Amino acid sequence: MILPKAMLIDMDDTILAAGERPAVLLRIADELAADLAPHMPQAVADRLEAELELFWSDPARHRVARFGVNEARLQVMVETFRGFGRPRLTDELAGRFAGRFATVRDEITSLFPGALEGLKGLRDRGVKLALITNGGADTQRAKIARFGLEPWFDHIQIEGEMGFGKPEEQAYRHAMTILGAEPHETWIVGDNLEWEVAAPQRLGLTGVWVDGYGRGLPADSPVRPDRIIRSLAELLPRDG
C-alpha cells in the first residue's frame, strides 16, 4: 500500500473514543431512574437518542448550533422531556440530565487502541498530518491537550477557531493548502460518512471511514468509503 502525501484526520470517535451516545444516555437515565419514574430509563434514553439524532441530522440546524453543542443538547432534552405524558418531566430534570451528559462523556473518553501507534507510524513515514475537528475551541483544545495530540500534527484546525468546519468545502481546502497537498494526494480519515467520506470525495480526496465501534456500514447507506478501518494503526503498511 502506498501512503498519500497528506492526511486530514478527525478527532472524536476516530482518535478518541467518547462512547456511543445511546450507551451514555442509558447510563445517565439509570442514575436518575428514581427521578424519571414512572417513566422507564430505557424508554427515556431511547426517546432522547431519537430526538438528538433527528436534531443533528439536519445540516442547516447543525450549522447554527455547532458552536454551542451543550446548549443545543440541553434545549433538545428540555423539549423532549416536555413531550412526555403525565407525570411531566421537568425542565430542571432535563438540565441535570444534560449536565451529566457532558461530564459522563468526558469521564469515559479515551484513546482508541492503535491511535497513537498509527499517528506515530504515519509521521515516521513522512505523511503530512492535519487534525481537522468540528466543535468549540475550548472544548476541543482541552481534549487535544489532555491526550497530548498536538505534537503529532503539522496543522490543527478547529471549527470554533476558524469559523468554518466540515462539511464546508473551505474546511478541506484550507487544510490541504497548509499541508501543501492536492486532493488526489490527500486522504481524509474519520467516522462521519458525510463529513469524512461523501463531501471530501466530491472534491477528489480519498475517504477512509473509521468504524471504531464495529457497527459496520449501514445497509441503506448511499455513501461508499474508499476504505474502512477499525483503527488508525491499520493505515500503516505491513512489514514485508
C-alpha positions in Angstrom: 0.0 0.0 0.0 1.3 3.4 -1.0 0.6 6.1 1.5 -0.5 9.6 0.4 1.4 12.8 0.8 -1.1 14.1 3.3 -3.9 13.0 5.6 -6.7 15.0 7.3 -7.7 13.2 10.4 -10.8 13.7 12.6 -10.6 13.5 16.4 -13.8 12.5 18.1 -14.8 8.8 17.5 -11.7 8.5 15.3 -8.7 9.1 17.6 -10.7 9.4 20.8 -13.4 7.0 21.9 -16.1 9.0 23.7 -18.6 6.2 24.0 -21.6 5.8 21.8 -24.4 8.2 22.6 -27.1 5.7 23.3 -25.0 4.0 26.0 -24.2 7.3 27.6 -27.9 8.3 27.7 -28.9 5.0 29.2 -26.2 5.2 31.9 -27.5 8.6 33.0 -31.1 7.5 32.8 -30.2 4.6 35.1 -28.6 7.0 37.5 -31.7 9.3 37.5 -34.2 6.4 37.5 -35.9 7.5 40.7 -36.5 11.0 39.4 -37.6 9.8 36.0 -40.2 7.3 37.5 -42.6 6.0 36.4 -41.0 6.5 33.0 -38.5 3.7 32.5 -34.8 4.6 31.9 -34.6 2.7 28.7 -37.7 4.5 27.3 -36.3 7.9 28.2 -32.9 7.1 26.8 -34.4 5.8 23.5 -36.6 8.9 23.1 -33.7 11.2 23.8 -31.5 9.4 21.3 -34.2 9.6 18.6 -34.6 13.4 19.1 -30.9 14.1 19.2 -30.3 12.1 16.1 -33.1 14.0 14.4 -31.7 17.3 15.5 -28.1 16.8 14.4 -29.1 15.1 11.1 -30.4 18.5 9.8 -27.4 20.2 8.1 -28.9 23.7 8.4 -29.7 23.3 12.1 -26.2 21.8 12.7 -24.5 24.8 11.2 -26.4 27.1 13.5 -25.9 25.1 16.7 -22.4 23.6 16.3 -20.6 26.3 18.3 -23.0 25.7 21.2 -23.2 22.0 21.4 -24.0 21.8 25.1 -26.7 24.5 24.8 -28.3 22.8 21.8 -28.3 19.4 23.6 -29.9 21.0 26.6 -32.7 22.5 24.5 -33.4 19.2 22.8 -33.6 17.5 26.1 -35.9 20.1 27.6 -38.3 19.9 24.7 -38.2 16.1 24.8 -38.9 16.0 28.5 -41.9 18.4 28.0 -43.3 15.9 25.5 -43.6 13.1 28.0 -47.1 12.3 29.3 -48.0 12.5 33.0 -46.3 12.8 35.2 -44.5 15.5 33.3 -40.7 15.6 33.4 -39.5 19.0 34.5 -37.1 21.4 32.8 -34.9 21.2 35.9 -34.5 17.5 35.5 -33.7 17.9 31.8 -31.0 20.4 32.9 -29.5 17.9 35.3 -29.6 15.1 32.6 -27.9 17.4 30.1 -25.2 18.4 32.6 -24.4 14.8 33.4 -24.1 14.0 29.7 -21.1 16.3 29.2 -19.5 15.0 32.4 -20.0 11.3 31.7 -18.7 11.7 28.1 -15.6 13.4 29.5 -15.1 10.7 32.1 -15.2 7.8 29.7 -13.3 9.4 26.8 -10.1 7.5 26.0 -7.7 6.9 23.1 -8.8 4.2 20.7 -6.4 1.3 20.6 -3.8 1.8 17.9 -4.5 5.6 17.6 -1.1 6.8 18.8 0.7 3.9 17.0 -1.0 4.9 13.8 -0.1 8.6 14.2 3.5 7.9 15.0 3.8 5.4 12.1 2.4 7.9 9.7 4.7 10.7 10.9 7.7 8.4 10.7 6.8 7.6 7.1 6.7 11.3 6.2 3.0 11.8 5.8 1.8 15.3 6.4 -0.9 15.3 9.1 -3.7 17.7 9.9 -6.1 17.3 12.8 -9.4 18.7 11.5 -12.2 18.7 14.0 -15.6 20.4 14.4 -16.8 21.8 17.7 -16.0 24.7 20.1 -12.4 25.9 20.5 -12.2 25.5 24.3 -13.7 22.0 24.4 -11.6 20.6 21.5 -8.3 22.3 22.7 -8.8 20.8 26.1 -9.1 17.3 24.6 -6.0 17.9 22.4 -4.0 18.9 25.5 -5.4 16.1 27.7 -4.3 13.4 25.3 -1.1 15.1 24.0 -2.1 15.1 20.4 -0.6 18.4 19.2 3.0 17.1 18.6 1.7 14.5 16.1 0.3 17.1 13.7 1.6 19.6 11.2 -1.6 21.5 11.4 -4.5 21.6 13.9 -7.8 23.0 12.6 -10.7 23.5 15.0 -14.1 24.7 13.7 -14.6 27.1 16.6 -11.3 28.8 16.0 -11.6 29.0 12.2 -15.3 30.0 11.8 -15.8 27.2 9.3 -15.8 23.4 9.5 -16.8 20.1 7.9 -18.6 19.6 5.6 -17.9 23.0 4.2 -15.6 22.9 1.2 -13.4 25.6 2.7 -12.5 23.3 5.6 -10.9 20.7 3.5 -9.2 23.1 1.0 -7.7 25.2 3.8 -6.1 22.2 5.5 -4.8 20.9 2.2 -3.3 24.3 1.4 -1.5 24.4 4.7 -0.1 20.9 4.1 0.9 21.7 0.5 -1.2 18.9 -0.9 -3.7 18.5 -3.7 -6.9 16.5 -3.4 -5.5 13.5 -5.3 -2.6 13.4 -2.8 -4.8 13.5 0.3 -6.7 11.0 2.3 -9.3 12.1 4.9 -9.9 9.8 7.9 -12.9 9.9 10.2 -16.2 8.3 11.5 -18.8 10.6 9.8 -19.9 9.2 6.5 -20.9 12.7 5.2 -18.1 14.8 6.6 -15.2 12.4 6.1 -16.3 10.4 3.1 -19.0 11.8 0.8 -18.2 15.6 1.0 -14.4 15.2 0.5 -14.8 12.5 -2.1 -16.7 15.1 -4.2 -13.6 17.2 -4.1 -11.3 14.4 -5.2 -10.0 13.2 -1.8 -9.8 9.6 -0.7 -12.3 8.9 2.1 -11.4 6.5 4.8 -14.2 5.6 7.2 -13.3 4.7 10.7 -15.7 2.1 12.2 -14.2 2.3 15.6 -17.2 0.7 17.4 -17.6 -2.1 14.9 -21.1 -1.3 13.8 -20.5 -1.9 10.1 -21.6 0.3 7.2 -25.3 0.9 7.4 -27.1 -1.3 4.8 -29.0 1.6 3.4 -26.0 4.0 3.2 -25.6 5.6 -0.2 -22.1 6.6 0.8 -19.3 4.2 -0.2 -15.9 4.8 1.6 -12.7 4.1 -0.4 -11.6 2.1 2.6 -13.0 1.0 6.0 -10.8 0.6 9.1 -11.3 0.0 12.8 -8.1 1.6 14.0 -5.6 4.2 12.7 -2.9 1.6 13.0 -4.5 -0.2 10.1 -3.3 2.6 7.8 0.3 1.6 8.2 1.8 -0.7 5.6 2.5 -4.2 6.8 6.2 -5.1 7.0 7.1 -7.4 4.2 
